[in-house]
Amino acid sequence: MKKRFQGRTAFVTGGSRGIGKAIVQFFAEEGANVAFIDLNEEALSEATSDLNEKGYKIYSKLADVTVAEQVEAAVKEVVETFGSVDILVNNAGVIRDNLFFKMTDSDWQTVMDVHLKGSFNAARAVQKYMVENKYGRIINISSTSALGNRGQANYAAAKAGLQGFTKTLAIELGKFGITANSVAPGFIETEMTRETAARIGISFEDLIRASVSQIPVARSGKPEDIANAVAFFADERSSFVSGQVLYVAGGPKN
């Protein structure tokens, strides 16, 4: 039986940990050739070894999404290795949380560069191959923080910007068989949310409990929940769904 993404190649930024790793794993399990880049050398090495041991066809490389040349070189190598790049997931992200009046220039710029410039660099690198093939799926990972969140003026602005970026890509690239959509996670148990707990001075377990108390489905999100939503947008059969933002948060977000 043919697997869901057999014959397709997925390129995931920040694919070594958390949500990114779950997305990489999902695509690999469903038959895709999977490529991922990351700036965390240790996490990249661990994820690569783990996936190789499972016998998946993968490509991984240490690269910085904020450096266009590095992203372009990685995408070119992926196409040379697998023959195409069909799916892009812009997942790489960082947090530099602080209340607005305490936020530094560096806190602001680092978050903007990774989320917005990084997504721009990756989308620009893949689109020429997708346009040539008349097929592509671009999925940008946003966040419920795009709607505003205390202590995250930088992150909220970047994630809201990604949604505008997504909708514009959908408008410009649609005629080439390329869709662009965004998945906006709510509270997901990852290394990033663990960092948030440390920043505000509570245990990760207490943060999970506090978050779950506000979630209608009464549980926290797992990276696999986001991978499942990404897979919907990446599916060949989702060709009439473009320019959309899907909040995956255990309940409605307005």
JOMO-V775181 format. One record per pair of residues at least 4 apart in sequence whose C-alpha atoms are under 7 Angstrom apart, sorted by sequence separation. I is the first residue (numbers start at 1). GAP is how many residues later the second one is. D is the distance in whole Angstrom. If there is no record, write none. Layout:
BEGIN
<<I:GAP:D> <I:GAP:D>>
END
This chain:
BEGIN
<<2:4:7> <16:4:6> <17:4:5> <18:4:6> <19:4:6> <20:4:6> <21:4:6> <22:4:6> <23:4:6> <24:4:6> <25:4:6> <26:4:6> <27:4:6> <28:4:5> <40:4:6> <41:4:6> <42:4:6> <43:4:6> <44:4:6> <45:4:6> <46:4:6> <47:4:6> <48:4:6> <49:4:6> <50:4:7> <51:4:7> <52:4:6> <67:4:7> <68:4:6> <69:4:6> <70:4:6> <71:4:6> <72:4:6> <73:4:6> <74:4:6> <75:4:6> <76:4:6> <77:4:6> <78:4:6> <79:4:5> <98:4:6> <99:4:6> <103:4:6> <104:4:6> <105:4:6> <106:4:6> <107:4:7> <108:4:6> <109:4:6> <110:4:6> <111:4:6> <112:4:5> <113:4:5> <114:4:5> <115:4:6> <116:4:6> <117:4:6> <118:4:6> <119:4:6> <120:4:6> <121:4:6> <122:4:6> <123:4:6> <126:4:6> <127:4:6> <128:4:6> <129:4:6> <130:4:6> <131:4:7> <145:4:5> <152:4:6> <153:4:6> <154:4:6> <155:4:6> <156:4:6> <157:4:6> <158:4:6> <159:4:7> <160:4:7> <161:4:6> <162:4:6> <163:4:6> <164:4:6> <165:4:6> <166:4:6> <167:4:6> <168:4:6> <169:4:6> <170:4:5> <174:4:5> <189:4:6> <190:4:6> <191:4:6> <192:4:6> <193:4:6> <194:4:6> <195:4:6> <196:4:6> <197:4:6> <198:4:6> <202:4:6> <203:4:6> <204:4:6> <205:4:6> <206:4:6> <207:4:6> <208:4:6> <209:4:6> <211:4:7> <215:4:7> <221:4:6> <223:4:6> <224:4:6> <225:4:7> <226:4:6> <227:4:6> <228:4:7> <229:4:7> <230:4:6> <231:4:6> <15:5:4> <16:5:5> <27:5:5> <28:5:6> <51:5:6> <79:5:5> <98:5:6> <103:5:7> <112:5:7> <113:5:6> <130:5:5> <173:5:6> <174:5:6> <197:5:5> <198:5:7> <202:5:7> <213:5:7> <233:5:6> <14:6:6> <15:6:5> <28:6:6> <38:6:6> <64:6:7> <65:6:6> <79:6:6> <130:6:5> <197:6:6> <212:6:5> <232:6:7> <247:6:7> <27:7:7> <63:7:6> <149:7:7> <197:7:5> <212:7:5> <12:8:7> <63:8:7> <148:8:6> <212:8:6> <15:9:6> <147:9:7> <170:9:6> <24:10:6> <146:10:4> <170:10:5> <194:10:6> <197:10:6> <96:11:5> <145:11:5> <146:11:6> <169:11:6> <12:12:7> <48:12:7> <208:12:7> <146:13:5> <146:14:4> <166:14:6> <96:15:7> <166:15:6> <95:16:6> <143:16:6> <166:16:6> <94:17:6> <142:17:5> <59:19:7> <163:19:7> <94:20:7> <142:20:6> <15:21:5> <41:21:6> <93:21:6> <142:21:7> <5:22:7> <10:22:7> <14:22:7> <15:22:6> <16:22:6> <92:22:7> <93:22:6> <140:22:7> <226:22:7> <9:23:6> <10:23:6> <11:23:6> <12:23:6> <13:23:6> <14:23:6> <15:23:6> <34:23:6> <35:23:5> <36:23:6> <37:23:6> <38:23:7> <39:23:6> <92:23:7> <6:24:7> <8:24:5> <9:24:5> <10:24:5> <11:24:5> <12:24:5> <13:24:5> <14:24:5> <33:24:5> <34:24:5> <35:24:4> <36:24:5> <37:24:5> <38:24:5> <39:24:6> <187:24:7> <5:25:5> <6:25:4> <7:25:6> <8:25:6> <9:25:6> <10:25:6> <11:25:6> <12:25:7> <13:25:6> <33:25:6> <34:25:6> <35:25:6> <36:25:7> <37:25:6> <38:25:6> <39:25:6> <4:26:5> <5:26:5> <6:26:5> <17:26:7> <37:26:6> <38:26:7> <140:26:7> <3:27:5> <4:27:7> <5:27:5> <16:27:5> <3:28:5> <16:28:5> <28:28:6> <90:29:6> <16:31:5> <189:31:7> <188:32:6> <189:32:6> <187:33:6> <188:33:4> <189:33:6> <217:33:5> <187:34:6> <188:34:5> <216:34:6> <217:34:7> <188:35:6> <215:35:6> <216:35:5> <215:36:6> <142:40:6> <144:40:6> <85:41:7> <135:41:7> <136:41:6> <137:41:6> <138:41:6> <139:41:6> <140:41:6> <141:41:6> <142:41:6> <143:41:4> <144:41:6> <185:41:7> <116:42:6> <134:42:5> <135:42:5> <136:42:4> <137:42:5> <138:42:5> <139:42:5> <140:42:5> <141:42:5> <142:42:4> <143:42:5> <144:42:5> <35:43:7> <111:43:6> <115:43:6> <134:43:5> <135:43:5> <136:43:6> <137:43:6> <138:43:6> <139:43:5> <140:43:6> <141:43:6> <142:43:7> <143:43:6> <85:44:7> <86:44:6> <111:44:6> <85:45:7> <131:45:6> <108:46:5> <112:46:6> <116:46:6> <183:46:7> <66:47:6> <183:47:7> <66:48:6> <65:49:7> <86:49:7> <87:49:6> <88:49:6> <89:49:6> <90:49:6> <91:49:7> <71:50:7> <75:50:7> <86:50:5> <87:50:5> <88:50:5> <89:50:5> <90:50:5> <91:50:5> <66:51:6> <71:51:6> <75:51:7> <86:51:6> <87:51:6> <88:51:6> <89:51:6> <90:51:6> <99:51:7> <100:51:7> <66:52:5> <99:52:4> <181:52:7> <65:53:5> <68:53:5> <72:53:5> <98:53:5> <100:53:6> <71:54:7> <97:54:5> <98:54:6> <97:55:5> <65:56:7> <95:60:7> <179:60:7> <181:61:6> <184:61:7> <180:62:5> <181:62:5> <182:62:6> <183:62:6> <184:62:6> <185:62:6> <186:62:6> <187:62:7> <179:63:5> <180:63:6> <181:63:5> <182:63:5> <183:63:5> <184:63:5> <185:63:5> <186:63:4> <181:64:6> <182:64:6> <183:64:6> <184:64:6> <185:64:6> <183:65:7> <20:71:6> <170:72:6> <9:73:7> <170:73:5> <11:74:7> <9:75:6> <10:75:6> <9:76:5> <10:76:6> <11:76:6> <12:76:6> <13:76:6> <167:76:4> <9:77:5> <10:77:4> <11:77:5> <12:77:5> <13:77:5> <14:77:6> <166:77:6> <8:78:6> <9:78:6> <10:78:6> <11:78:6> <12:78:6> <13:78:5> <14:78:4> <12:79:7> <13:79:5> <139:91:7> <137:97:5> <144:103:7> <87:147:7> <18:172:5> <18:173:6> <22:201:6> <26:201:7> <22:202:6> <19:204:5> <23:204:5> <18:205:6> <22:205:6> <19:207:7>>
END
